[in-house]
């Protein structure tokens, strides 16, 4: 794990000012080998980052960094395509498509969005990721997809 003090002290000038900065940072996170790398983007997160997605809720840069490292270790192949990126004042919205690869099953594509909130220093103070983890994964499992979608429609649709 990278030294958090190094990240925060040596990258005090790292800040998000434009949507182009966001697009560039996210495009570098998921490289061509499929292994994500957050080392270049971590300096753009505030020390007291609050992160939440469908699976977890995280407080602080140390927990966030540990989460990114766990994801890197677990990922055989992970790619992200930014479909749209918008910024208004201190709020950034990203629409994305993420492709995950698993051992037995074909690659699964997850469709989602992220809302980033920037603090006064241009650091990401909050990140909320929205996606349907199980639905998007189950859609790629033969025979199970139809059963799952039928169940969801009957119970919730």
Secondary structure, DSSP 8 states (H G I E B T S, - for coil): ---HHHHHHHTTT----SHHHHHHHHHHHB-TTS-B--TTTGGGEEEEEEEE-SS-EEESHHHHHHHHHHHHHH-SSEEEEEEEEEEETTEEEEEEEEEE--SSS--EEEEEEEEEEE-TTS-EEEEEEEE-HHHHHHTTSTTHHHHHHHHHHHHH-
